[in-house]
Amino acid sequence: MPYDNKCRNLSLEEIARFEKENVPFCVRLKMKKEVIHLNDLVYGKREFKPVEQEGDFVILKTDGMPTYHFANVVDDHLMKITHVLRGSEWLPSIPKHLQLYRCFDWDPPIFAHLPTILNTDGTKLSKRQKDLHVKHFQQEGYSPEAILNIIKLSGGGFANYEYDKLSTMEELINQFEMERVSTTPGGLDFPLLNDFNRYAQIVNIIFYEQVITWGLERISKLNDFTSSDFHFIWVHPTVTKSDVDSFSFDARMVLVDLRNSLQNIQPQNFMKEAINEAIKEVQMKHNLKTNKMMKLIRLVDGPPIVESFLLAGKDNVIHRLQAASVL
């Protein structure tokens, strides 16, 4: 039952009496009798007639706090949000949000409402399901790569689906197409999660073999691998804004150029020679001495630089450079 707008036409006398009696009040937005048009990236062109479906809605509650609908629009505008991707359950709220944008004379962002993800029994996934928390999957021994790939299979967005191999984050970013996102609710194929996790373990075994081979000439006993000298193999460095700001040159631009240069190396060619060439190319472009270039790179990976890049792998290196460049 929609709100009947009973307070829309209060007389001045009624308002004065309510104020004198300290009657609690909220603030509502007076909805216009008009058709709201939306061109959603997933659902396409939609029309809404909010006045027929609901009355004036609350934007400030009786305690003076803004409602989510009001705060969400203001916050997105102030943060200069250009695209909003959210669950399809928010589609009914679009008339409220678009009317608020019009009231402020603001251009709304581009919207894409994503399909709901369901359990195997057809019920909606809920954050209250403890066995769906990331921590649960970590404790059960599932790798991030396996979870990432199982999520890929729900909701669309990709032209091809491979069930016998793992896709990297870089590959998924390059393959994703918003036009391919479906309006049909998707599901998580948990039995397939076990298959993906087995593939991930194989990848991990290969990585451990590479680390051991690399370390044979550098260690005298196995637990040397856990010493501070080899910390860079297992732990991503913590880089702060002040670390990046400490350089006398534009460190962020150097990191961006190095990331782009390494990004252009084909995965099968991500070898010592290609990495060295990429580093030298960026170093020459910015007219930097070798010691300054190496000091900057060591923020995101440990020494020796090229060998640590090889051990970390292209995806991890690109991710670390990107993270540091936007601090």
KEKE-3310 file (N, C-alpha, C; in steps of 0.2 Angstrom, whole numbers, plus 5000, padded with zeros to 4 digits):
npx = (5004:5004:5011:5000:5001:4997:5002:5005:4998:4996:4989:4995:4991:4990:5003:5009:5003:5007:5021:5022:5017:5028:5028:5034:5043:5046:5056:5050:5051:5043:5035:5035:5022:5025:5033:5047:5062:5074:5090:5097:5112:5112:5098:5092:5081:5070:5054:5046:5033:5032:5023:5011:5014:5020:5020:5025:5042:5053:5066:5073:5075:5065:5074:5083:5092:5099:5090:5095:5092:5093:5106:5114:5113:5118:5131:5136:5136:5145:5157:5159:5155:5154:5148:5137:5136:5126:5115:5101:5090:5089:5083:5069:5071:5076:5067:5066:5079:5083:5074:5078:5091:5087:5080:5091:5097:5107:5118:5114:5123:5129:5119:5120:5111:5114:5112:5104:5112:5110:5107:5109:5097:5088:5086:5089:5106:5113:5121:5121:5123:5134:5142:5146:5155:5170:5181:5177:5179:5192:5197:5192:5201:5201:5207:5211:5210:5202:5190:5188:5186:5175:5165:5165:5157:5144:5131:5135:5143:5154:5161:5166:5167:5177:5180:5190:5201:5210:5207:5216:5216:5219:5216:5203:5198:5201:5193:5180:5164:5152:5140:5137:5132:5120:5102:5096:5095:5109:5119:5129:5141:5145:5150:5159:5168:5177:5184:5190:5198:5207:5214:5220:5228:5238:5244:5249:5258:5267:5272:5279:5289:5296:5301:5309:5318:5324:5330:5339:5353:5354:5351:5354:5347:5330:5320:5326:5319:5309:5315:5319:5326:5320:5307:5300:5295:5284:5275:5266:5273:5271:5266:5266:5258:5267:5279:5279:5279:5291:5301:5311:5307:5293:5286:5275:5271:5282:5280:5267:5271:5280:5272:5263:5272:5277:5265:5263:5271:5270:5263:5270:5282:5287:5300:5318:5326:5316:5310:5321:5323:5311:5312:5323:5319:5309:5317:5326:5317:5312:5324:5332:5344:5351:5351:5341:5330:5330:5328:5315:5307:5309:5300:5289:5292:5304:5322:5333:5328:5323:5322:5314:5302:5300:5297:5286:5277:5268:5255:5254:5264:5260:5249:5254:5262:5252:5244:5253:5254:5243:5242)
npy = (4994:5010:5026:5038:5052:5061:5072:5081:5092:5101:5114:5131:5134:5121:5116:5126:5123:5109:5111:5119:5109:5101:5090:5075:5074:5070:5072:5073:5069:5077:5069:5070:5069:5059:5050:5040:5037:5025:5020:5006:4997:4983:4979:4987:4998:5005:5009:5019:5023:5031:5038:5031:5020:5022:5033:5050:5050:5046:5057:5063:5057:5056:5058:5066:5061:5057:5046:5031:5032:5045:5049:5041:5046:5059:5056:5049:5058:5069:5061:5060:5049:5039:5027:5015:5000:4987:4976:4968:4970:4983:4990:4994:5005:5015:5025:5034:5038:5044:5055:5062:5066:5075:5085:5091:5095:5088:5078:5061:5045:5032:5017:5000:4986:4971:4953:4943:4932:4915:4902:4884:4879:4888:4899:4916:4921:4926:4938:4934:4920:4910:4901:4906:4916:4924:4921:4908:4900:4902:4895:4883:4879:4883:4891:4908:4910:4899:4903:4915:4911:4903:4912:4919:4911:4914:4924:4929:4939:4935:4929:4916:4901:4892:4876:4868:4874:4887:4905:4920:4935:4946:4940:4939:4952:4957:4949:4952:4958:4970:4970:4957:4953:4944:4945:4935:4927:4920:4905:4898:4886:4875:4861:4862:4871:4863:4857:4867:4871:4861:4863:4875:4871:4863:4873:4880:4871:4870:4883:4882:4873:4880:4890:4882:4877:4889:4893:4884:4886:4896:4893:4884:4876:4871:4879:4891:4898:4905:4915:4933:4937:4931:4935:4943:4934:4928:4937:4951:4967:4981:4996:5014:5030:5040:5034:5033:5046:5051:5051:5061:5063:5060:5048:5040:5041:5034:5022:5019:5019:5008:4998:4997:4994:4982:4975:4974:4963:4947:4933:4921:4926:4932:4934:4934:4943:4950:4957:4965:4973:4980:4987:4995:5003:5011:5017:5025:5033:5042:5047:5042:5037:5021:5017:5024:5020:5007:5007:5013:5002:4992:4995:4989:4976:4963:4962:4950:4961:4957:4943:4941:4946:4937:4926:4930:4932:4938:4943:4946:4955:4966:4969:4974:4985:4993:4996:5003:5014:5022:5027)
npz = (5000:4995:5002:5007:5005:5014:5022:5013:5009:5020:5030:5034:5047:5053:5052:5060:5072:5074:5075:5087:5096:5096:5088:5081:5066:5048:5033:5017:4999:4987:4975:4957:4945:4933:4919:4922:4914:4910:4904:4905:4907:4907:4908:4898:4890:4901:4909:4922:4933:4945:4954:4953:4960:4972:4986:4991:4996:5011:5014:5024:5040:5056:5066:5060:5052:5036:5024:5016:5002:4999:5004:4997:4983:4985:4990:4979:4969:4974:4975:4962:4954:4940:4935:4940:4947:4952:4962:4954:4963:4966:4956:4957:4965:4957:4952:4963:4965:4952:4952:4963:4958:4947:4955:4961:4950:4944:4933:4931:4936:4925:4924:4929:4932:4940:4938:4951:4962:4965:4977:4976:4978:4973:4981:4986:4988:5003:5014:5027:5027:5034:5028:5016:5018:5014:5023:5027:5016:5015:5027:5024:5014:5001:4986:4982:4968:4963:4969:4962:4949:4950:4952:4941:4932:4935:4931:4918:4906:4899:4884:4882:4891:4901:4908:4912:4915:4924:4924:4924:4934:4926:4913:4914:4916:4903:4895:4899:4895:4896:4889:4888:4900:4909:4912:4918:4934:4941:4947:4960:4956:4966:4967:4956:4960:4968:4958:4951:4962:4963:4951:4954:4965:4958:4950:4961:4966:4955:4957:4969:4966:4957:4966:4975:4966:4962:4974:4978:4977:4986:4999:5014:5022:5024:5031:5029:5019:5025:5031:5034:5023:5012:5012:5003:4994:4998:5004:5000:4998:5009:5004:5006:5004:5008:5005:4991:4989:4993:4983:4972:4959:4948:4954:4953:4939:4934:4939:4933:4919:4919:4923:4912:4902:4905:4905:4891:4888:4882:4890:4889:4886:4897:4903:4909:4900:4893:4904:4909:4898:4898:4910:4908:4897:4902:4912:4904:4897:4908:4911:4922:4935:4938:4951:4957:4950:4953:4967:4968:4962:4971:4981:4978:4975:4980:4982:4972:4959:4945:4946:4957:4951:4941:4950:4956:4946:4931:4933:4947:4948:4940:4947:4959:4955:4950:4961:4969:4961:4962:4975)
capx = (5000:5008:5010:4994:5003:4992:5004:5008:4994:4994:4988:5000:4989:4991:5010:5011:5001:5012:5028:5021:5017:5034:5026:5040:5042:5052:5056:5049:5052:5036:5036:5031:5018:5029:5036:5054:5065:5081:5093:5101:5117:5110:5091:5090:5076:5064:5050:5043:5028:5032:5017:5006:5017:5022:5019:5031:5046:5056:5073:5076:5070:5063:5080:5087:5097:5096:5089:5100:5091:5095:5113:5117:5113:5122:5137:5139:5138:5151:5162:5160:5154:5151:5145:5134:5134:5123:5111:5094:5085:5088:5079:5063:5073:5078:5063:5068:5086:5083:5070:5083:5096:5083:5079:5098:5100:5113:5117:5115:5128:5126:5117:5119:5109:5117:5107:5104:5116:5106:5109:5107:5090:5085:5085:5094:5112:5113:5127:5120:5125:5140:5147:5147:5160:5177:5184:5175:5182:5199:5197:5191:5207:5200:5212:5207:5209:5196:5184:5187:5184:5168:5161:5165:5152:5137:5128:5137:5149:5160:5159:5168:5168:5182:5179:5195:5207:5209:5208:5219:5212:5221:5213:5195:5197:5202:5188:5174:5160:5146:5134:5136:5129:5113:5097:5094:5099:5114:5120:5136:5141:5150:5154:5164:5173:5182:5188:5194:5203:5212:5218:5224:5234:5243:5247:5253:5264:5272:5276:5283:5294:5300:5304:5314:5324:5328:5333:5344:5360:5354:5349:5357:5341:5323:5317:5329:5314:5304:5319:5317:5329:5315:5300:5297:5292:5277:5271:5266:5276:5266:5268:5262:5258:5273:5284:5279:5280:5298:5306:5312:5304:5286:5287:5269:5271:5286:5276:5262:5274:5283:5266:5261:5278:5277:5259:5263:5274:5266:5264:5275:5288:5288:5307:5323:5328:5311:5309:5326:5322:5306:5314:5328:5316:5306:5322:5328:5311:5312:5331:5334:5349:5349:5350:5335:5325:5329:5325:5308:5304:5310:5294:5283:5295:5310:5328:5334:5322:5321:5321:5307:5297:5299:5294:5279:5273:5266:5249:5255:5269:5256:5244:5258:5263:5245:5242:5257:5254:5237:5242)
capy = (5000:5016:5031:5042:5059:5065:5078:5085:5098:5103:5121:5134:5133:5114:5116:5129:5119:5103:5113:5121:5103:5097:5083:5072:5075:5068:5076:5068:5072:5077:5065:5072:5064:5059:5044:5040:5033:5023:5016:5002:4993:4976:4978:4991:5004:5004:5015:5018:5027:5030:5041:5026:5014:5024:5041:5054:5045:5050:5058:5064:5053:5060:5060:5071:5057:5055:5039:5028:5034:5052:5049:5038:5050:5065:5054:5047:5065:5072:5057:5060:5042:5039:5021:5012:4993:4985:4971:4970:4971:4990:4993:4998:5011:5020:5032:5039:5041:5049:5061:5066:5069:5080:5090:5094:5097:5084:5072:5054:5041:5026:5012:4993:4982:4965:4948:4940:4926:4911:4895:4878:4877:4893:4905:4921:4921:4931:4939:4930:4913:4910:4897:4910:4921:4923:4918:4901:4897:4901:4890:4876:4877:4885:4896:4914:4909:4895:4907:4920:4907:4900:4918:4920:4907:4916:4931:4931:4944:4932:4925:4909:4898:4886:4873:4864:4878:4894:4911:4925:4941:4950:4938:4940:4959:4958:4946:4954:4963:4972:4968:4950:4951:4942:4947:4929:4925:4915:4901:4896:4878:4873:4855:4864:4874:4858:4855:4873:4871:4856:4866:4880:4867:4861:4879:4882:4866:4872:4889:4880:4870:4886:4893:4878:4877:4895:4894:4878:4889:4902:4891:4879:4872:4872:4885:4898:4901:4909:4921:4939:4938:4928:4937:4945:4928:4925:4943:4958:4973:4986:5003:5019:5036:5044:5030:5035:5054:5052:5052:5068:5063:5058:5040:5037:5040:5029:5015:5017:5017:5001:4993:4997:4991:4974:4973:4972:4957:4941:4929:4916:4929:4936:4931:4939:4947:4955:4961:4969:4978:4985:4992:5000:5007:5016:5021:5030:5038:5046:5049:5040:5033:5014:5016:5027:5016:5000:5009:5013:4996:4988:4997:4984:4969:4963:4960:4954:4963:4953:4936:4942:4947:4930:4921:4933:4931:4944:4946:4949:4961:4971:4972:4978:4992:4997:4998:5008:5020:5026:5030)
capz = (5000:4995:5006:5004:5004:5018:5024:5007:5009:5027:5030:5038:5054:5055:5053:5066:5078:5075:5078:5094:5100:5095:5084:5077:5058:5044:5027:5011:4993:4983:4968:4951:4941:4927:4918:4923:4909:4912:4899:4909:4903:4907:4907:4893:4891:4906:4911:4928:4935:4953:4958:4953:4963:4979:4987:4993:5001:5016:5013:5031:5046:5062:5070:5056:5048:5029:5022:5011:4995:4999:5005:4991:4978:4986:4990:4972:4965:4977:4973:4954:4952:4933:4933:4946:4945:4958:4961:4951:4968:4967:4951:4960:4968:4952:4951:4968:4964:4947:4954:4967:4953:4944:4960:4962:4943:4943:4929:4935:4933:4920:4929:4927:4937:4939:4940:4957:4962:4969:4980:4972:4979:4970:4985:4985:4992:5009:5018:5033:5027:5036:5024:5010:5019:5011:5028:5027:5010:5017:5032:5020:5010:4994:4984:4979:4960:4962:4970:4957:4943:4950:4952:4933:4929:4937:4929:4912:4905:4895:4878:4882:4898:4901:4914:4913:4917:4928:4921:4929:4935:4920:4908:4915:4914:4896:4892:4901:4891:4900:4885:4889:4907:4908:4917:4922:4940:4941:4953:4961:4955:4971:4965:4951:4964:4970:4952:4951:4967:4961:4946:4958:4968:4953:4949:4967:4966:4950:4959:4974:4963:4955:4972:4977:4961:4962:4981:4979:4978:4990:5006:5017:5026:5021:5034:5027:5015:5029:5034:5031:5016:5007:5014:4997:4990:5001:5006:4996:5001:5011:5001:5008:5000:5009:5002:4984:4989:4995:4978:4969:4953:4948:4955:4951:4932:4932:4940:4928:4913:4920:4923:4905:4898:4907:4903:4884:4887:4882:4896:4887:4885:4903:4905:4912:4895:4892:4910:4909:4893:4900:4915:4905:4893:4907:4915:4899:4896:4913:4913:4929:4936:4939:4958:4959:4947:4957:4974:4967:4960:4977:4985:4976:4975:4984:4978:4966:4956:4940:4949:4961:4946:4938:4955:4958:4940:4928:4936:4953:4947:4937:4952:4964:4952:4949:4968:4971:4957:4963:4982)
cpx = (5004:5006:5004:4995:4999:4995:5007:5004:4992:4994:4994:4998:4991:4999:5012:5009:5006:5019:5027:5021:5023:5032:5032:5038:5048:5051:5055:5050:5045:5037:5032:5027:5021:5032:5044:5057:5072:5083:5098:5106:5115:5103:5088:5085:5071:5060:5047:5038:5027:5026:5011:5008:5018:5020:5026:5035:5051:5064:5077:5072:5069:5069:5085:5092:5094:5095:5094:5099:5094:5103:5117:5118:5118:5130:5140:5140:5144:5157:5163:5159:5151:5147:5143:5132:5132:5118:5104:5089:5084:5085:5073:5064:5075:5074:5065:5074:5086:5079:5075:5088:5093:5082:5086:5100:5107:5112:5118:5120:5125:5125:5118:5117:5110:5112:5109:5108:5112:5110:5107:5100:5085:5083:5091:5100:5111:5120:5127:5122:5132:5145:5148:5152:5167:5181:5183:5178:5190:5201:5196:5197:5206:5204:5208:5206:5203:5190:5182:5184:5177:5163:5160:5159:5145:5136:5130:5142:5155:5158:5161:5169:5172:5181:5185:5202:5205:5211:5211:5215:5213:5217:5205:5194:5197:5196:5181:5170:5153:5140:5132:5133:5122:5108:5094:5098:5103:5115:5127:5137:5147:5153:5160:5169:5178:5186:5193:5200:5209:5217:5223:5230:5239:5247:5252:5259:5269:5276:5281:5290:5299:5304:5310:5320:5328:5332:5338:5351:5360:5352:5353:5352:5335:5320:5320:5324:5309:5308:5317:5320:5324:5308:5297:5293:5285:5273:5272:5269:5270:5269:5263:5262:5264:5279:5285:5281:5287:5303:5305:5309:5297:5286:5281:5269:5276:5283:5271:5265:5277:5278:5264:5266:5278:5270:5259:5267:5270:5268:5270:5282:5291:5295:5312:5324:5322:5309:5314:5325:5317:5308:5319:5325:5312:5311:5325:5323:5311:5319:5333:5340:5347:5347:5343:5329:5324:5326:5317:5304:5304:5304:5289:5286:5302:5316:5329:5328:5319:5319:5315:5301:5295:5295:5287:5274:5270:5260:5250:5260:5264:5251:5248:5259:5257:5243:5246:5256:5248:5237:5242)
cpy = (5006:5022:5036:5050:5064:5071:5083:5092:5101:5111:5124:5134:5126:5114:5120:5126:5113:5105:5115:5115:5099:5090:5081:5073:5072:5073:5071:5072:5071:5075:5069:5067:5064:5052:5044:5035:5031:5018:5012:4998:4986:4975:4982:4996:5002:5010:5014:5024:5028:5033:5035:5020:5016:5031:5044:5050:5049:5051:5060:5061:5058:5062:5064:5067:5056:5048:5037:5031:5041:5052:5046:5042:5056:5062:5052:5053:5068:5068:5057:5053:5043:5033:5018:5005:4990:4980:4973:4972:4979:4993:4996:5004:5017:5026:5037:5042:5046:5055:5065:5070:5075:5086:5094:5097:5094:5079:5065:5050:5036:5021:5005:4989:4974:4959:4945:4933:4921:4905:4890:4877:4883:4899:4909:4920:4927:4931:4935:4923:4913:4906:4900:4916:4919:4919:4910:4897:4896:4896:4883:4874:4879:4891:4902:4913:4904:4899:4912:4916:4905:4906:4920:4917:4909:4923:4933:4936:4942:4928:4918:4907:4892:4883:4868:4868:4885:4900:4916:4931:4946:4947:4939:4947:4960:4955:4948:4959:4964:4970:4961:4948:4950:4945:4941:4928:4919:4911:4900:4888:4876:4866:4857:4868:4870:4857:4861:4873:4867:4859:4871:4877:4865:4867:4881:4877:4868:4878:4887:4877:4875:4889:4889:4878:4883:4896:4889:4881:4895:4900:4885:4874:4875:4878:4891:4902:4906:4915:4927:4940:4935:4930:4940:4940:4927:4931:4949:4963:4978:4993:5008:5025:5040:5040:5032:5042:5055:5053:5059:5068:5060:5050:5037:5036:5035:5022:5013:5015:5010:4996:4992:4993:4983:4971:4970:4966:4951:4936:4924:4919:4933:4932:4937:4945:4953:4960:4967:4975:4983:4990:4997:5005:5013:5020:5027:5035:5043:5049:5048:5036:5026:5014:5019:5023:5010:5002:5010:5006:4991:4990:4991:4977:4969:4961:4953:4955:4958:4946:4936:4943:4941:4925:4924:4932:4937:4947:4949:4955:4967:4974:4976:4985:4996:5000:5003:5015:5025:5028:5037)
cpz = (5000:5000:5003:5004:5009:5021:5019:5007:5016:5026:5035:5046:5057:5056:5059:5072:5080:5078:5085:5098:5100:5092:5080:5070:5054:5038:5021:5005:4989:4976:4963:4948:4934:4926:4918:4918:4911:4906:4903:4905:4902:4905:4901:4895:4896:4907:4918:4929:4942:4957:4958:4958:4971:4980:4988:4998:5005:5013:5020:5036:5051:5066:5066:5052:5041:5028:5017:5004:4994:4999:5000:4985:4979:4986:4983:4968:4968:4975:4966:4952:4945:4931:4940:4944:4952:4957:4958:4956:4969:4961:4953:4963:4963:4952:4957:4967:4958:4948:4958:4963:4950:4949:4961:4955:4942:4937:4932:4932:4928:4925:4925:4932:4936:4941:4947:4957:4967:4972:4975:4972:4976:4975:4984:4990:4997:5012:5025:5033:5028:5032:5017:5011:5016:5017:5028:5022:5012:5022:5029:5015:5003:4992:4981:4971:4959:4963:4965:4951:4944:4950:4945:4930:4931:4935:4922:4911:4901:4889:4878:4889:4898:4908:4916:4914:4921:4924:4926:4929:4928:4914:4908:4914:4907:4892:4894:4897:4895:4896:4886:4896:4906:4913:4920:4928:4939:4947:4953:4960:4960:4970:4960:4955:4966:4964:4951:4956:4966:4956:4949:4962:4964:4951:4955:4968:4961:4953:4965:4971:4960:4960:4974:4972:4961:4969:4982:4981:4983:4998:5008:5021:5024:5024:5033:5022:5019:5033:5031:5024:5010:5008:5007:4993:4992:5003:5002:5000:5003:5009:5004:5004:5001:5006:4995:4984:4990:4990:4975:4962:4953:4948:4952:4943:4930:4933:4935:4921:4913:4920:4915:4900:4899:4905:4895:4883:4887:4887:4895:4886:4891:4906:4907:4906:4894:4898:4910:4904:4895:4905:4912:4900:4897:4910:4911:4898:4901:4915:4920:4930:4939:4947:4960:4956:4951:4964:4973:4966:4967:4982:4984:4975:4978:4979:4978:4962:4950:4942:4953:4956:4943:4943:4956:4952:4938:4931:4942:4953:4945:4943:4957:4961:4952:4956:4970:4968:4959:4971:4982)
residu = (MET:PRO:TYR:ASP:ASN:LYS:CYS:ARG:ASN:LEU:SER:LEU:GLU:GLU:ILE:ALA:ARG:PHE:GLU:LYS:GLU:ASN:VAL:PRO:PHE:CYS:VAL:ARG:LEU:LYS:MET:LYS:LYS:GLU:VAL:ILE:HIS:LEU:ASN:ASP:LEU:VAL:TYR:GLY:LYS:ARG:GLU:PHE:LYS:PRO:VAL:GLU:GLN:GLU:GLY:ASP:PHE:VAL:ILE:LEU:LYS:THR:ASP:GLY:MET:PRO:THR:TYR:HIS:PHE:ALA:ASN:VAL:VAL:ASP:ASP:HIS:LEU:MET:LYS:ILE:THR:HIS:VAL:LEU:ARG:GLY:SER:GLU:TRP:LEU:PRO:SER:ILE:PRO:LYS:HIS:LEU:GLN:LEU:TYR:ARG:CYS:PHE:ASP:TRP:ASP:PRO:PRO:ILE:PHE:ALA:HIS:LEU:PRO:THR:ILE:LEU:ASN:THR:ASP:GLY:THR:LYS:LEU:SER:LYS:ARG:GLN:LYS:ASP:LEU:HIS:VAL:LYS:HIS:PHE:GLN:GLN:GLU:GLY:TYR:SER:PRO:GLU:ALA:ILE:LEU:ASN:ILE:ILE:LYS:LEU:SER:GLY:GLY:GLY:PHE:ALA:ASN:TYR:GLU:TYR:ASP:LYS:LEU:SER:THR:MET:GLU:GLU:LEU:ILE:ASN:GLN:PHE:GLU:MET:GLU:ARG:VAL:SER:THR:THR:PRO:GLY:GLY:LEU:ASP:PHE:PRO:LEU:LEU:ASN:ASP:PHE:ASN:ARG:TYR:ALA:GLN:ILE:VAL:ASN:ILE:ILE:PHE:TYR:GLU:GLN:VAL:ILE:THR:TRP:GLY:LEU:GLU:ARG:ILE:SER:LYS:LEU:ASN:ASP:PHE:THR:SER:SER:ASP:PHE:HIS:PHE:ILE:TRP:VAL:HIS:PRO:THR:VAL:THR:LYS:SER:ASP:VAL:ASP:SER:PHE:SER:PHE:ASP:ALA:ARG:MET:VAL:LEU:VAL:ASP:LEU:ARG:ASN:SER:LEU:GLN:ASN:ILE:GLN:PRO:GLN:ASN:PHE:MET:LYS:GLU:ALA:ILE:ASN:GLU:ALA:ILE:LYS:GLU:VAL:GLN:MET:LYS:HIS:ASN:LEU:LYS:THR:ASN:LYS:MET:MET:LYS:LEU:ILE:ARG:LEU:VAL:ASP:GLY:PRO:PRO:ILE:VAL:GLU:SER:PHE:LEU:LEU:ALA:GLY:LYS:ASP:ASN:VAL:ILE:HIS:ARG:LEU:GLN:ALA:ALA:SER:VAL:LEU)
# end
